[in-house]
Amino acid sequence: MKVISIKDNSEAWLALFELLKAAAMFAVCLLIFLFFAFIPSPNPDPGQEFIRILCIVVGAVSVLVCALASALHFMIFLSTLFEPPFVLDYVSGPSMAPSLREGDWLVIKPVSVGQGKVGMGDIVCFFPPIRYLGQSGYLMRRVIAESGDTVQIRDGRVFVNGDLVEEEWNLRAPYLGSLITEQDIGWPREKKDYLGEPIVVPEYHYFVLADNRECGEEQVILDSRIFGCVPRQNVVGRLVRILPQWLSRLLSSAARWAASRK
């Protein structure tokens, strides 16, 4: 999972140029659409009328696409001048299924120490220990417990402060019965394998788990069972909205097109 900030990869002048180019395309498409839509044809020939209707439809679609492109370039331009109020993220793996599906685009609200409220059940974006970063960069997992909470995984079920966690967001697979952890600098480690014993989440930390824990034996799902509790300062954002599928497809197509031009 990699977070893509709309502030990245854009200088202000380049963003402004792309904004003006998108706005010009929008204006041209709008003029073409208005010309064919409101100026009657002098020769009401059936063949010409079909071409006129086809031009109207193509013009309307072009106007819509150019309008969306202009809006995105406008946000990019503003993000080069000011700190953006959100970032865009896309789902590139099955670890959070079925809550988040492959190809979904998400709106992530940045959080920092002392700002933003993160609570149990929230899906957060964070960076794990360096050895687990690889090429994915950030990870996205669900907060199961907060500072001071006691977590225990018993008989495939998760208990927080002695209460069973009703995972309405996941009906597929239970958690494993043990918490396997490894030693990393700056991350709390007391035992190599908790074997279902209760643990207390340290102060200013979160216990996070993936929604989908059965992705195949060859794939290890990274969460707090592997790398332990996540320090608060490692959390960079919280999921606030999942974009509609049609918009996610449009953004994915735009991202592939932009990557092909580099």
C-alpha positions as CSV (number, residue, x, y, z in Angstrom):
1,M,0.0,0.0,0.0
2,K,1.6,3.3,-1.0
3,V,0.2,6.7,-0.1
4,I,0.2,9.1,-3.0
5,S,0.0,12.7,-1.9
6,I,-1.5,15.2,-4.3
7,K,1.3,17.5,-3.2
8,D,4.0,15.2,-4.6
9,N,5.7,15.3,-8.0
10,S,4.5,18.8,-8.9
11,E,6.2,22.1,-8.9
12,A,3.9,25.1,-8.7
13,W,4.7,26.3,-12.3
14,L,4.2,22.9,-13.8
15,A,0.9,22.4,-11.9
16,L,-0.3,25.8,-13.1
17,F,0.6,25.0,-16.7
18,E,-1.3,21.7,-16.5
19,L,-4.3,23.5,-14.9
20,L,-4.4,26.1,-17.8
21,K,-4.1,23.3,-20.4
22,A,-6.9,21.4,-18.8
23,A,-9.0,24.6,-18.6
24,A,-8.3,25.4,-22.3
25,M,-9.4,21.9,-23.3
26,F,-12.6,22.3,-21.2
27,A,-13.4,25.6,-22.9
28,V,-12.8,24.2,-26.4
29,C,-15.0,21.1,-25.7
30,L,-17.7,23.3,-24.2
31,L,-17.8,25.6,-27.2
32,I,-18.1,22.6,-29.6
33,F,-20.9,21.1,-27.5
34,L,-22.8,24.4,-27.4
35,F,-22.3,24.9,-31.1
36,F,-23.8,21.6,-32.1
37,A,-26.4,21.6,-29.3
38,F,-28.0,25.0,-29.8
39,I,-27.3,26.0,-33.4
40,P,-29.9,24.2,-35.7
41,S,-28.6,22.6,-38.9
42,P,-29.7,24.4,-42.1
43,N,-30.1,21.1,-43.9
44,P,-32.2,18.7,-41.8
45,D,-30.7,15.7,-43.6
46,P,-31.0,12.4,-41.6
47,G,-27.4,11.6,-42.0
48,Q,-26.2,15.0,-40.9
49,E,-28.7,15.0,-38.0
50,F,-27.1,11.7,-36.8
51,I,-23.7,13.2,-37.0
52,R,-24.9,16.3,-35.1
53,I,-26.4,14.2,-32.3
54,L,-23.2,12.1,-32.1
55,C,-21.1,15.3,-31.8
56,I,-23.4,16.5,-29.0
57,V,-22.9,13.3,-27.1
58,V,-19.2,13.2,-27.6
59,G,-19.0,16.9,-26.7
60,A,-20.9,16.4,-23.5
61,V,-18.7,13.5,-22.4
62,S,-15.6,15.6,-23.3
63,V,-16.9,18.5,-21.3
64,L,-17.4,16.2,-18.2
65,V,-14.0,14.6,-18.5
66,C,-12.2,18.0,-19.0
67,A,-14.1,19.5,-16.0
68,L,-12.9,16.6,-13.8
69,A,-9.4,17.0,-15.0
70,S,-9.5,20.8,-14.4
71,A,-10.7,20.2,-10.9
72,L,-8.0,17.7,-10.1
73,H,-5.3,20.0,-11.6
74,F,-6.7,22.9,-9.5
75,M,-6.3,20.8,-6.3
76,I,-2.8,19.9,-7.4
77,F,-1.9,23.5,-7.9
78,L,-3.3,24.6,-4.6
79,S,-1.5,21.7,-2.9
80,T,1.8,23.1,-4.2
81,L,1.1,26.4,-2.4
82,F,-0.6,25.2,0.8
83,E,-0.5,22.0,3.0
84,P,-3.3,19.8,1.5
85,P,-6.2,18.9,3.9
86,F,-6.1,15.4,2.6
87,V,-4.2,12.9,0.5
88,L,-5.3,10.3,-2.0
89,D,-4.4,6.6,-1.5
90,Y,-5.2,3.6,-3.6
91,V,-5.6,-0.1,-2.6
92,S,-3.0,-2.4,-4.1
93,G,-3.5,-5.5,-2.1
94,P,-6.0,-7.9,-0.5
95,S,-5.0,-7.4,3.2
96,M,-8.0,-5.1,4.0
97,A,-10.6,-7.0,2.0
98,P,-13.6,-7.0,2.0
99,S,-13.6,-3.5,3.5
100,L,-11.2,-2.2,0.9
101,R,-11.1,-3.7,-2.5
102,E,-8.3,-3.9,-5.0
103,G,-8.2,-0.6,-7.0
104,D,-10.3,1.4,-4.6
105,W,-9.2,5.0,-4.2
106,L,-9.4,6.5,-0.7
107,V,-9.5,9.9,0.9
108,I,-7.0,10.0,3.8
109,K,-7.0,12.8,6.4
110,P,-3.5,13.5,7.7
111,V,-3.0,13.3,11.4
112,S,-0.1,14.3,13.6
113,V,0.9,14.0,17.2
114,G,-1.7,16.0,19.2
115,Q,-4.0,16.5,16.2
116,G,-6.7,14.3,14.8
117,K,-8.7,11.7,16.7
118,V,-8.0,8.1,16.0
119,G,-10.2,5.5,17.8
120,M,-11.0,1.8,17.8
121,G,-12.3,0.6,14.5
122,D,-10.7,3.4,12.4
123,I,-8.6,2.4,9.4
124,V,-5.2,4.2,9.7
125,C,-2.2,4.7,7.4
126,F,1.2,4.3,9.1
127,F,4.7,3.2,8.4
128,P,6.0,0.0,10.1
129,P,9.6,-0.8,11.2
130,I,12.1,-0.3,8.4
131,R,12.6,-4.0,7.8
132,Y,9.0,-4.4,6.9
133,L,8.8,-1.4,4.6
134,G,10.0,-3.0,1.4
135,Q,8.6,-1.4,-1.7
136,S,5.1,-0.9,-0.3
137,G,6.0,2.1,1.9
138,Y,3.1,2.7,4.2
139,L,0.6,0.2,5.5
140,M,-3.1,0.5,6.1
141,R,-4.7,-1.4,9.0
142,R,-7.6,-1.2,11.4
143,V,-7.2,0.0,15.0
144,I,-8.3,-2.7,17.4
145,A,-7.0,-1.3,20.7
146,E,-5.6,2.0,22.1
147,S,-3.2,2.9,24.9
148,G,-3.9,1.1,28.1
149,D,-6.2,-1.5,26.5
150,T,-5.6,-5.2,27.1
151,V,-5.7,-7.3,24.0
152,Q,-5.9,-11.1,23.8
153,I,-6.5,-13.4,20.8
154,R,-8.1,-16.6,22.1
155,D,-9.7,-19.4,20.0
156,G,-9.4,-17.3,16.9
157,R,-11.3,-14.4,18.4
158,V,-10.1,-11.0,19.6
159,F,-10.8,-9.7,23.1
160,V,-10.2,-6.1,24.2
161,N,-10.4,-5.5,28.0
162,G,-12.1,-8.9,28.3
163,D,-14.8,-8.0,25.8
164,L,-15.2,-9.9,22.5
165,V,-14.6,-7.6,19.5
166,E,-17.6,-7.9,17.1
167,E,-15.9,-7.6,13.7
168,E,-18.8,-6.4,11.7
169,W,-16.3,-5.2,9.0
170,N,-15.0,-8.8,8.5
171,L,-17.0,-12.0,8.2
172,R,-14.5,-14.1,6.4
173,A,-11.7,-15.4,8.7
174,P,-10.8,-15.4,12.4
175,Y,-7.4,-14.2,13.6
176,L,-4.6,-16.6,14.3
177,G,-4.4,-17.8,17.9
178,S,-1.0,-16.5,18.6
179,L,0.8,-13.1,18.4
180,I,4.2,-13.6,16.8
181,T,6.6,-10.7,17.2
182,E,10.2,-9.9,16.5
183,Q,12.7,-7.4,18.0
184,D,12.9,-4.0,16.4
185,I,14.6,-0.8,17.7
186,G,12.0,1.6,19.1
187,W,9.1,-0.9,19.0
188,P,7.9,-2.6,22.2
189,R,9.0,-6.3,22.5
190,E,8.7,-8.4,25.6
191,K,8.1,-11.9,24.2
192,K,8.8,-13.6,20.9
193,D,5.5,-15.4,20.8
194,Y,2.6,-14.3,23.0
195,L,0.7,-17.6,22.4
196,G,-2.7,-16.0,23.1
197,E,-1.6,-14.3,26.3
198,P,-3.1,-10.9,27.1
199,I,-0.9,-7.9,26.4
200,V,-1.3,-4.3,27.4
201,V,-1.0,-1.6,24.6
202,P,1.8,0.8,25.7
203,E,1.1,4.5,26.1
204,Y,0.8,6.4,22.8
205,H,0.5,3.2,20.8
206,Y,-2.1,1.4,18.8
207,F,-2.7,-2.3,18.2
208,V,-3.7,-2.8,14.6
209,L,-4.8,-5.8,12.6
210,A,-5.7,-6.5,8.9
211,D,-9.3,-7.3,8.0
212,N,-8.3,-10.2,5.8
213,R,-5.9,-12.7,7.3
214,E,-6.2,-15.5,4.7
215,C,-4.4,-14.4,1.6
216,G,-2.6,-17.7,1.0
217,E,0.3,-19.5,2.8
218,E,2.9,-17.8,0.6
219,Q,1.8,-14.3,1.7
220,V,2.4,-13.0,5.2
221,I,-0.1,-10.4,6.4
222,L,1.8,-7.7,8.3
223,D,0.0,-6.3,11.4
224,S,0.6,-6.0,15.1
225,R,0.8,-9.8,15.4
226,I,4.1,-9.5,13.5
227,F,5.6,-6.1,14.3
228,G,3.9,-5.2,17.6
229,C,2.0,-2.1,18.6
230,V,2.3,1.0,16.4
231,P,3.7,4.2,17.9
232,R,1.3,7.2,17.5
233,Q,4.0,9.2,15.7
234,N,4.1,6.6,13.0
235,V,0.5,7.1,12.1
236,V,0.2,9.6,9.2
237,G,-3.5,9.5,8.3
238,R,-7.0,8.2,8.9
239,L,-9.4,6.9,6.3
240,V,-12.4,9.2,5.9
241,R,-14.0,8.2,2.6
242,I,-13.9,5.5,-0.1
243,L,-14.4,7.1,-3.5
244,P,-17.1,5.6,-5.8
245,Q,-16.0,2.9,-8.2
246,W,-16.5,5.0,-11.3
247,L,-14.3,7.7,-9.9
248,S,-11.7,5.2,-8.7
249,R,-11.6,3.7,-12.3
250,L,-11.2,7.2,-13.7
251,L,-8.3,8.1,-11.3
252,S,-6.6,4.7,-12.0
253,S,-6.8,5.4,-15.7
254,A,-5.4,8.9,-15.2
255,A,-2.6,7.5,-13.0
256,R,-1.6,4.9,-15.6
257,W,-1.7,7.6,-18.3
258,A,0.5,9.9,-16.3
259,A,2.9,7.1,-15.5
260,S,3.2,6.2,-19.2
261,R,4.2,9.8,-20.1
262,K,7.2,9.8,-17.7
